[in-house]
Amino acid sequence: MKSAFEVMSPWAEADPVPLKGITPRFAEISGKKIGLYATSKKAPKPVLTAVEKKLKEAFPSIETSWHISTLPYAVMQVEGPDKENFKDWVNGVDAVITAIGD
């Protein structure tokens, strides 16, 4: 008896080009300054506070620097009234961890 449906895999063909970030990963995180970017929603600040605590426990020599968005919702501050402060902050850190959401 022939099947009424053909079962197909939801997985697409993989792109053979390996994924990579826009900047190389650190060989060592110790001594780095990590930026913590929080949007103006409720959840990012407590999430990043927990991340900060765990990072400092694992890597005591790291520094953290916060930037909390003044814009509504999850808008990144590449434009707007705080644009220059945001640029200065980004240029003063080695990497950024961001959190968004409710």
Buried (B, 14 or more C-beta within 10 A) or exposed (E): EEEEEEEEEEEEEEEEEEEEEEEEEEEEBEEBEBBBBBBBBEEBBEBBBEBBEEBBEEBEEBEBBEBBBEBEEBBEBEEEEBEEEBEEBBEEBBEEBBBBEE
